[in-house]
Amino acid sequence: MKKYPIILSIAGSDSSGGAGIQADIKTISALGAYAATAITAITVQNTTGVTAIHPIPPSYVEGQIDAVMKDLSPEAVKIGMINDIQITRVIVKTLKKYQPSFVVFDPVMVSTSGSKLIEDNALQVITEELMPLTHLITPNISEAEVLLNRNIGDLEQMKTAAKELLSFGSQAVLIKGGHLTGKSMDDVLQLNSQSTPFIFSELHIESQNVHGTGCTLSSAIATFLALGYEMHQAVEKAKKYVTGAIEAGKDVRTGHGSGPLNHFYAPVPMKIVEA
C-alpha cells in the first residue's frame, strides 16, 4: 500500500487567490505533496487589501479538521489566519486529540496591505494554549513585535527575540526579516534544543508581488517536514522555494496592488511513499 504525503492547512480563504488557503494548496501541490484544508474564515480581499472577514462557525471548523484527520491522517498541519477566540480553542482541542507529527503555525495578524486580521481577545489564547502545541511558529518582524510588545530593528535583535519567543512553548521559532531594510533577506531559526540560531540569507528581490509570502513559506516548511527533512533543512529549502517564486513572478502583473508569487515556477511530481 502506498500513499501521498498529506498536509492539512487550517487557514482563511483569500478571494484573490494569492494568500491563505489558496496559496497553501498551490505551494503544497507544487512541492509534490497532497493538500487538505479546513477553512477558518472567508475574506473579501484582492491585491489592494482586505475589506471584510467572515469567520466560519467553530463547529464547522472542528468538523473539517475531524473529517480530514480521521480519514487522511496528515503528516503535518499548517495553521494560518485565526480570526477569533472560539476557533482558536477548537483548533487547540483537535490538535490535542490527534497529535499530528508536525504543527507549523504562521501567526497571521496583519495583512501585507496593513489590514488587521485578528481579534484582540484571541491573542492570549493563541500564546497560552495554541503555541505550546506547535513545532514551529513563523512570525514576521511586525508579528514578533506584537507578541513581545517591543520594536525589533536589526539581525541581533531578531536573534534575541527568537529566543524570547520560545517562552510561549513552541519547539522552534522562525522570525522572518523581510520587513527590515537592506539588500539581504535574513531569517532567524531558533530551536529550543540548541543555543545557537540558524541564519538563512537570500538577496532582496525588488518586486511588488509579495502577497501571500508568509503563507507560502509556512506551508512549504510543513511540506518539507512531512517529506522527512529536519527542521533546519525544511526551513532552508522552503526559503529557497519562496525566493524562487518571488523571482519568477516579479515581472508579472496580477491586479493593481501587491500581486502573488509564481508558485508553480518549478513544480515537482506528486510524491508517492510507503504507507
C-alpha positions in Angstrom: 0.0 0.0 0.0 1.3 3.4 -0.9 0.2 7.0 -0.1 0.8 10.7 -0.8 2.4 12.8 2.0 -0.5 14.8 3.2 -0.5 18.3 4.7 -3.6 19.9 6.3 -3.8 23.7 6.0 -6.1 25.4 8.6 -6.4 28.9 7.4 -8.6 31.6 5.8 -9.7 31.8 2.2 -8.3 34.6 0.0 -10.8 35.5 -2.8 -7.9 36.9 -4.9 -6.1 33.5 -4.7 -2.7 34.8 -3.6 -2.6 34.1 0.1 -4.3 31.9 2.7 -5.8 28.5 1.8 -5.3 29.2 -1.9 -1.6 29.9 -1.5 -1.2 26.8 0.7 -2.8 24.5 -1.8 -0.6 25.8 -4.6 2.6 25.5 -2.5 1.9 22.0 -1.2 0.9 20.8 -4.7 4.0 22.5 -6.3 6.3 20.7 -3.9 4.8 17.3 -4.6 2.5 16.6 -1.7 -1.2 16.4 -1.1 -3.1 19.4 0.3 -6.2 19.1 2.5 -7.9 22.1 4.1 -10.0 23.4 6.9 -11.2 27.0 6.3 -11.4 29.3 9.3 -12.7 32.4 7.6 -13.9 33.8 4.3 -12.2 37.1 3.4 -13.3 39.7 0.9 -10.0 40.8 -0.5 -7.9 41.4 -3.6 -4.4 42.6 -4.2 -5.1 46.0 -2.8 -6.4 44.9 0.6 -8.9 43.2 2.8 -12.4 44.7 3.1 -14.3 42.1 5.2 -13.8 38.9 7.2 -16.5 36.4 7.9 -15.4 33.7 10.4 -16.6 30.1 9.8 -18.7 28.8 12.7 -16.4 27.0 15.1 -18.3 23.7 14.9 -17.7 23.7 11.1 -14.0 24.3 11.6 -13.9 21.4 14.0 -15.9 19.3 11.7 -13.5 20.0 8.8 -10.4 19.1 10.9 -12.1 15.9 12.3 -13.1 14.8 8.8 -9.5 15.2 7.4 -7.8 13.7 10.5 -10.0 10.6 10.7 -9.8 9.8 7.1 -6.5 11.1 5.7 -4.2 11.2 8.7 -2.0 14.1 7.6 1.7 14.0 8.5 1.8 17.8 9.0 -0.6 20.6 9.9 0.0 24.2 8.8 -2.1 26.9 10.7 -2.6 30.3 9.2 -5.2 33.0 9.9 -7.3 32.5 13.0 -9.9 35.3 13.4 -11.5 34.7 16.8 -11.2 33.0 20.2 -13.7 30.2 19.7 -12.0 29.0 16.5 -8.6 29.1 18.3 -10.0 26.9 21.1 -11.4 24.4 18.5 -8.0 24.1 16.9 -6.3 23.6 20.3 -8.9 20.9 21.1 -8.3 19.0 17.8 -4.5 19.2 18.0 -4.6 17.7 21.5 -6.9 15.0 20.2 -5.0 13.9 17.1 -1.4 15.0 18.0 0.0 15.4 14.4 3.7 14.8 13.9 4.3 18.4 12.8 2.5 21.6 13.5 3.6 24.8 11.8 1.9 28.0 12.9 2.1 31.2 11.0 0.6 33.8 13.4 -1.1 36.0 10.8 -2.1 39.2 12.5 -1.7 41.9 9.8 -2.1 41.5 6.0 0.6 42.7 3.5 -1.6 45.8 2.9 -1.7 46.6 6.6 -5.2 45.3 7.4 -5.8 43.8 10.9 -6.8 40.2 10.7 -7.2 39.0 14.3 -9.5 39.9 17.2 -7.7 41.2 20.3 -9.1 38.6 22.7 -7.8 35.7 20.6 -4.2 36.6 21.1 -4.0 35.4 24.7 -5.5 32.0 23.8 -3.1 31.7 20.9 0.0 32.4 23.1 -1.1 30.4 26.1 -2.9 27.4 24.6 -2.0 27.1 20.9 1.7 27.9 20.7 2.7 25.2 23.2 1.3 22.6 20.8 3.4 23.7 17.9 6.7 22.5 16.5 7.4 25.9 14.8 6.0 29.4 14.8 6.9 31.7 11.9 6.2 35.4 12.8 7.4 38.2 10.7 9.0 41.2 12.3 5.7 43.0 12.8 4.1 39.9 14.4 7.1 39.3 16.6 6.9 42.9 17.8 3.2 42.4 18.7 4.0 39.2 20.6 6.9 40.8 22.5 5.4 44.3 22.8 8.6 46.0 21.6 10.5 47.0 18.5 12.9 44.8 16.6 15.3 46.7 14.4 18.1 44.5 13.2 19.5 41.0 13.0 20.9 40.9 16.5 17.6 41.9 18.0 15.9 39.2 15.9 18.2 36.6 17.4 17.3 37.8 20.9 13.6 38.0 20.1 13.6 34.4 18.7 14.9 33.1 22.0 12.4 35.1 23.9 9.5 33.8 21.8 10.4 30.2 22.7 8.9 31.0 26.1 5.5 30.7 24.5 6.1 26.9 24.3 6.8 26.1 20.6 9.8 23.8 19.9 11.2 26.3 17.4 10.8 29.9 16.3 11.5 31.3 12.8 11.5 35.1 12.7 11.2 36.4 9.1 13.3 39.5 8.4 11.7 40.6 5.1 10.3 43.8 6.6 13.8 45.1 7.5 15.6 47.4 5.1 18.8 46.2 3.3 19.9 44.0 0.4 19.8 40.8 2.4 16.7 38.9 3.5 17.7 37.3 6.8 15.5 34.9 8.7 16.4 33.6 12.2 15.6 30.0 13.2 16.0 29.3 16.9 15.4 25.7 18.2 14.7 25.0 21.8 17.3 22.2 21.7 20.3 24.4 21.0 21.7 27.8 21.9 22.9 29.0 18.5 20.4 30.0 15.9 20.4 29.2 12.2 20.6 32.2 9.9 19.1 32.0 6.4 20.0 34.8 4.0 18.8 35.5 0.5 19.3 38.6 -1.6 16.4 41.0 -1.6 14.3 40.9 -4.8 12.6 44.1 -5.9 9.0 43.1 -6.5 5.6 44.4 -5.7 4.3 40.8 -6.0 4.8 39.5 -2.5 1.2 38.8 -1.5 1.0 35.6 0.4 4.7 35.2 1.0 4.3 34.2 4.7 1.5 31.7 3.9 3.7 30.2 1.2 6.8 29.9 3.4 5.0 28.2 6.3 3.1 25.7 4.1 6.4 25.0 2.3 8.1 24.2 5.6 5.2 22.0 6.7 5.5 20.1 3.4 9.2 19.6 3.7 8.8 18.3 7.3 6.2 15.9 6.0 8.7 14.8 3.3 11.2 13.8 6.1 13.5 16.8 6.3 14.9 18.0 9.6 13.6 21.4 10.8 16.6 23.5 9.7 16.7 21.7 6.4 12.9 22.2 5.8 13.3 25.9 6.6 16.3 26.3 4.2 14.5 24.5 1.4 11.3 26.4 1.9 13.1 29.8 1.9 14.8 28.9 -1.3 11.5 27.9 -2.8 9.9 31.2 -1.8 12.8 33.2 -3.2 12.5 31.4 -6.5 8.7 32.0 -6.6 9.2 35.7 -5.9 11.9 36.0 -8.7 9.7 34.1 -11.2 6.7 36.3 -10.5 8.3 39.7 -10.1 7.6 41.0 -13.6 4.0 39.7 -13.9 1.1 42.0 -13.2 -1.9 40.4 -11.4 -4.3 43.0 -10.1 -3.5 46.6 -9.1 -1.8 46.1 -5.8 0.5 43.5 -4.2 0.3 40.6 -6.6 1.0 36.9 -5.9 4.2 34.8 -6.2 4.7 32.3 -9.0 4.0 29.2 -7.0 4.5 26.8 -10.0 7.7 28.1 -11.3 9.4 24.7 -10.7 6.7 22.1 -9.9 7.8 18.6 -8.9 5.8 15.4 -9.4 3.5 14.2 -6.7 5.5 12.1 -4.2 4.3 8.5 -3.5 5.6 6.9 -0.4 5.1 3.6 1.5 2.0 3.8 3.8 
